[in-house]
Amino acid sequence: MKIEERFQNVLNRAKDLGAIMLLDKEGEMILMAKKPELDDYDVELFGAQMAVLLAKEIEEKNMNFLFLKGEGGSAATLLLEHHYFLSMYFTGRSFSGYAEKWMEELATHVNEEFF
């Protein structure tokens, strides 16, 4: 199964998942799967902001996972090899362990295909 299909598969299976993004170290979008009601530009901007936020945190601490939860949604970003980022946006409230479970599954496939 190609990585694009794996992204779409997880998007369809994970509860309240609105978008999955793979970004490079500059926060540029490499691959995205999203629900049709979400705007491409907004998702790209969101992913870039998450990558920059995690990169900033990494400079001062040994961190590789960032989770944010708000009233109407949640987000998670995972640092991959070679300073690539995997980011998820949930349209509903989620939990860090739930997001991390899905991200670890995808990270395995991204690492196999890209690295």
N, C-alpha and C positions, 0 to 999 in steps of 0.2 A: 504494500500500500504506500502510495506517495505521501509525502509530508503534508501537502495541501489537503488530501483526503483525511489524514489523521486529525488535522486541525478541525475540519468540518465535522468529523465524527464526534470529537470531544465537545464541540459547540452544541451539537444536537443532544448529547447525553447528559451534560452537566446542568444541574438545576440553576436557573436564573443567569446563566452565562450569556453575555451579550456580545463579547468580542474576545478574540485571542490575537496577539501580535507578537511577531518576532522582529526585534530591532537590533541594529548594529550598535557599536560603541558610541556613535555620534547621535543616537536616537532616531536614525532614519529607518523607515519601515522596510523590511525585507519581505515579509509575508503577513497576511491578515485574513482572518475568517471572522465574519460578523453577522449579526441578525440584520435583515433587510431594513428594519425601521431606524437603524443607526446610520448617521451620516459618516461617510468615508473620512472626510477632513477632520471631523471631531474625534473620531477614533484614532487617527494618526497623531493628532496633536496630544491627545490624552496619553498614548503610548510613549511618545517622546518625553513628555513631562515626567512620567513615572520612571523612565530610564535615567533621566537627568537627576531626579531626586535620589534614586538608589545609588547612582554613581557618586553623588556628593556625599552621601552617608558613608560610602565605602572608603573614601579618602581618609576619614578619621577613625573608622572602626572596621573590624573584620566582619562584615555583613554580606550576605548573599541573597536575602529574601526580605521583601518589604510587603506589608499588608496594611491596607487602609479600609476602615469601615465607617460608613456614614448612615444617615437615616434612610436614604433611598437607594443605596447601592454599596458595593465593595469593590476593591481592586487589589491585585497582587502582582508583584514583579519579582522574577528570579534571575539572578546573574548566572549565565552559562559560561562555557569555556570561551576564551579569546575575547572577553568583554562583550559578548552578545547578551541580549536580554529577552526573556519571555515574559509577556505581560498579559493579564486577564482583567476584563471589566465585567462585573456582575451587576445586572439591572436590579437585583434585590439584595438584601443583607445576606452575607455569607460568613463563613468562618475561616480563619487562617489555615487550619488543618485540612479543610475541604479543598480550598484553593491549592494548597501545596501538594495534595494528593494528585490532582489533575495535572499540575505543572510538572511534577516529577515524571509522570507517565509521558508527557509530551517531550520533556527534556531528553529522555532516553532516545526517542526517535529523532529529534533534532541533532543530537550528538552523533548518532549513527549516519545520518544523511550528510551533514555538513562538516563534521570533523573526523 
